[in-house]
């Protein structure tokens, strides 16, 4: 059950200053390694009677520092906050990352944390913040006694399938459609959420109507292809064959996410769907025409049913 998490966008928006244990990091994936840090921090905070909080920068510092464009995030900010709530965090600060923050000295930023939060303990793994990333673990350990906080560095040694879990590993696995690895590292199915928009309605003409999802254009997508997915409409779950790609058979150009919900009839336009990606069925390919495409979709549906 998702905990109601308090979300603010800057330290200045925090309404109540009280003793707080704070985890610092991107937490973009909220993967098994992140979950390890969060679970330990929340447990320690509850034992000591303090608030648990996470400070994550948005946009991601790498987007700004390396001028990255295109799809990068593993979750929307809204979904990331919901996942943090799932792990018992009381407060999330999605602090903006900009030129001013980049040039702030680490000691000055720590003062802001102390003034806004009454920070008593910092938790994290391999992180650094402040001007030229000077605020690393060693820096904080030296500064802590002066400022009245302690430091808990949790080296991420969480492994799945024999290898360390990381956001970069998840991105790489998504790029090749390896959902087994992605979902194993996350500890849950990878999901995309979007509202259903009107497409060209060609799927209806061959007996396989699809829901075309408007997905945030900075959210990373799995490799192009067909997937066995679960489609959630509110609390209802349906099996779905989902295609990610440009639809070359009909000379598509724009990369899209479209799902054919099995055993569903009705109007989906304007509704919000959450897709959970379970298995990559096949890569996207161009067929000779709609009849050949229809035969293949029939086979895809059978594969989806077999896997789900």
C-alpha positions in Angstrom: 0.0 0.0 0.0 1.4 3.4 -1.0 2.1 5.7 1.9 0.9 9.3 1.5 4.2 11.1 1.0 4.7 14.8 1.4 6.3 16.3 -1.7 7.9 19.7 -1.9 9.9 21.3 -4.8 12.5 23.3 -2.7 13.8 23.4 0.8 12.0 26.7 1.3 8.7 24.9 0.9 9.2 22.6 3.9 6.5 23.6 6.4 7.9 22.1 9.6 11.5 22.0 10.8 12.0 18.9 12.9 14.7 16.2 13.4 15.1 14.4 10.1 17.2 11.5 8.6 17.8 12.4 5.0 18.8 10.2 2.0 20.6 12.0 -0.9 20.6 10.6 -4.4 18.9 10.5 -7.8 16.7 7.4 -6.9 15.6 7.5 -10.5 14.9 3.8 -10.7 14.1 3.1 -7.1 15.7 -0.2 -7.9 16.8 -3.0 -5.4 20.0 -1.0 -4.5 18.0 2.1 -3.8 15.4 0.1 -1.8 18.2 -1.3 0.4 19.2 2.3 1.4 15.6 3.4 1.9 14.6 0.5 4.0 17.5 0.9 6.3 17.1 4.6 6.7 13.3 4.5 7.3 13.9 1.7 9.9 16.5 3.8 11.7 14.4 6.9 11.6 11.4 5.2 13.1 13.5 3.7 15.9 14.9 7.1 16.7 11.5 8.9 16.4 12.6 11.1 13.5 11.2 12.0 10.1 12.6 10.2 7.0 13.2 12.2 3.9 14.7 11.9 0.5 16.3 14.8 -1.5 16.5 14.1 -5.2 17.4 16.7 -7.8 15.1 17.3 -10.8 16.1 17.6 -13.6 18.7 14.9 -13.1 22.1 16.6 -12.7 23.6 14.5 -15.6 20.9 16.0 -17.9 22.2 19.5 -17.1 26.0 18.9 -16.6 26.3 16.7 -19.8 23.6 18.4 -21.8 21.8 15.2 -22.3 18.7 15.2 -24.4 16.1 12.6 -25.5 14.7 9.8 -23.3 16.6 9.3 -20.1 14.4 8.9 -17.0 13.3 5.5 -15.7 10.2 7.0 -14.1 8.2 10.2 -14.2 8.7 12.3 -11.1 5.1 11.4 -10.0 5.8 7.7 -10.2 9.1 8.0 -8.5 7.5 9.8 -5.5 4.8 7.1 -5.3 7.5 4.4 -5.2 9.3 6.3 -2.4 6.1 6.4 -0.5 5.8 2.6 -1.0 9.0 2.3 1.0 7.8 4.4 3.9 9.5 7.7 3.2 7.7 10.6 4.9 9.0 13.6 2.9 10.4 13.9 -0.7 12.2 17.0 -1.9 12.5 17.2 -5.7 14.9 20.1 -5.6 15.6 21.9 -8.9 19.1 21.4 -10.3 20.3 24.5 -12.1 23.3 26.8 -12.5 22.8 28.3 -9.0 22.6 24.9 -7.3 25.6 23.6 -9.3 27.8 26.5 -8.1 26.7 26.3 -4.4 29.5 25.2 -2.1 28.8 21.9 -0.4 29.1 23.4 3.1 26.6 26.1 2.2 24.1 23.5 0.9 24.6 21.5 4.1 23.7 24.7 6.1 20.5 24.9 4.0 19.6 21.3 4.9 20.3 21.9 8.6 18.2 25.2 8.6 15.3 23.7 6.7 15.1 20.2 8.0 17.0 20.0 11.3 19.0 17.3 9.6 20.5 14.8 12.1 21.7 12.1 9.7 22.6 11.8 6.0 22.2 8.5 4.2 23.4 7.6 0.8 25.8 5.5 -1.4 28.1 6.7 -4.1 27.0 10.4 -4.3 28.5 13.8 -4.2 26.9 17.3 -4.4 27.9 20.9 -4.4 30.5 22.9 -6.4 32.7 20.5 -8.4 31.1 17.6 -6.4 33.1 18.4 -3.3 30.3 17.2 -1.0 31.3 13.5 -0.9 31.2 11.0 1.9 34.6 12.0 3.4 33.7 15.7 3.3 30.5 15.1 5.1 32.1 12.9 7.7 34.5 15.7 8.5 31.8 18.4 8.5 29.3 16.4 10.5 30.7 16.9 14.1 30.7 20.7 13.4 27.2 20.8 12.2 25.5 18.3 14.4 24.8 15.4 12.0 26.2 11.9 11.3 26.7 10.1 8.0 25.6 6.6 7.1 27.1 5.5 3.8 25.6 2.4 2.4 27.8 0.9 -0.3 25.4 -0.7 -2.8 26.4 -4.4 -2.9 22.9 -5.5 -4.0 23.2 -8.0 -6.8 20.7 -9.7 -9.0 21.5 -12.6 -11.2 25.2 -12.4 -10.1 25.8 -8.7 -11.0 25.5 -5.4 -9.2 22.2 -3.6 -9.6 22.4 -0.1 -11.0 20.3 2.4 -13.0 22.8 2.3 -15.9 22.4 -1.5 -16.0 18.7 -1.1 -16.2 18.9 1.4 -19.0 21.2 -0.9 -20.9 18.8 -3.8 -20.5 15.9 -1.7 -21.5 17.7 -0.7 -24.7 17.8 -4.4 -25.8 14.4 -5.4 -24.4 15.8 -7.7 -21.7 12.8 -7.4 -19.4 13.9 -10.3 -17.2 17.0 -8.3 -16.2 15.1 -5.0 -15.9 12.4 -6.4 -13.7 14.8 -8.4 -11.7 16.9 -5.3 -10.9 13.8 -3.3 -10.1 12.1 -5.9 -8.0 8.9 -5.3 -9.9 7.7 -5.0 -13.5 8.9 -2.0 -15.5 5.9 0.2 -16.2 4.8 3.1 -18.3 1.7 5.3 -17.7 -0.1 7.4 -20.2 -3.4 8.7 -21.3 -5.1 7.1 -24.4 -5.1 9.3 -27.5 -6.6 8.8 -30.9 -4.4 7.1 -33.5 -5.1 6.3 -37.1 -7.5 3.5 -35.9 -6.0 1.0 -38.4 -6.0 -1.7 -35.8 -9.8 -1.7 -35.7 -9.9 -2.6 -39.5 -7.9 -5.8 -38.9 -9.7 -6.8 -35.7 -7.1 -5.7 -33.2 -8.0 -2.3 -31.8 -5.1 -0.7 -29.9 -4.8 2.0 -27.2 -2.2 4.5 -28.2 -0.5 6.0 -25.1 0.8 9.5 -24.8 4.0 8.8 -22.8 6.2 11.5 -21.4 8.9 12.3 -24.1 11.8 12.1 -21.5 10.8 8.7 -20.3 13.0 5.8 -21.6 11.2 3.2 -23.6 12.0 -0.5 -24.0 13.6 -1.6 -27.3 11.2 -1.6 -30.2 9.2 -4.8 -30.5 6.2 -6.6 -29.1 5.8 -7.3 -25.4 3.6 -9.4 -23.2 2.2 -6.8 -20.8 -0.4 -6.2 -18.1 -2.6 -3.1 -18.7 -4.1 -1.5 -15.6 -7.3 0.5 -15.9 -7.7 1.8 -12.3 -7.9 -1.4 -10.3 -8.7 -3.7 -13.2 -6.0 -5.7 -14.9 -6.0 -7.0 -18.5 -3.5 -9.0 -20.5 -2.2 -7.0 -23.4 0.0 -7.3 -26.5 2.0 -4.1 -26.6 4.0 -2.8 -29.5 6.8 -0.2 -29.1 8.1 1.3 -32.3 7.3 3.1 -35.5 5.0 0.5 -37.1 7.0 0.1 -40.4 4.3 -2.0 -42.1 2.1 1.1 -42.3 5.0 3.4 -42.9 5.0 4.9 -39.5 7.5 7.6 -38.5 6.8 8.5 -34.9 7.8 6.1 -32.2 4.7 5.0 -30.3 3.4 2.7 -27.6 0.2 1.0 -28.4 -1.5 -1.8 -26.5 -4.1 -4.3 -27.6 -6.1 -5.3 -24.5 -7.2 -8.9 -24.5 -10.8 -9.6 -23.5 -11.7 -5.9 -23.4 -14.4 -4.0 -25.2 -15.2 -0.4 -24.7 -14.0 3.2 -25.3 -10.6 3.9 -23.8 -10.0 7.4 -25.2 -8.9 9.8 -22.5 -8.4 7.1 -19.9 -5.1 6.5 -18.1 -3.5 3.1 -18.6 -0.5 1.7 -16.7 1.4 -0.9 -18.7 3.6 -3.5 -16.9 6.2 -5.0 -19.3 6.8 -8.7 -18.6 8.3 -10.4 -21.6 9.8 -9.3 -24.9 8.0 -11.4 -27.5 9.7 -10.4 -30.7 11.4 -7.4 -32.4 9.5 -5.0 -34.6 9.6 -5.9 -38.3 8.0 -4.8 -41.5 5.4 -7.2 -43.1 4.3 -7.4 -46.7 0.9 -6.0 -45.9 -2.0 -5.8 -43.4 -3.0 -9.5 -44.0 0.5 -10.7 -43.0 0.5 -8.3 -40.1 -2.9 -9.7 -38.9 -1.5 -13.3 -39.0 1.4 -12.2 -37.0 -0.7 -10.4 -34.4 -2.8 -13.5 -33.9 0.4 -15.4 -33.2 1.6 -12.6 -30.8 -1.7 -12.8 -28.9 -1.2 -16.5 -28.4 2.4 -15.9 -27.2 1.1 -13.2 -24.7 -1.5 -15.6 -23.4 1.1 -18.3 -23.0 3.5 -16.0 -21.0 0.9 -14.4 -18.9 
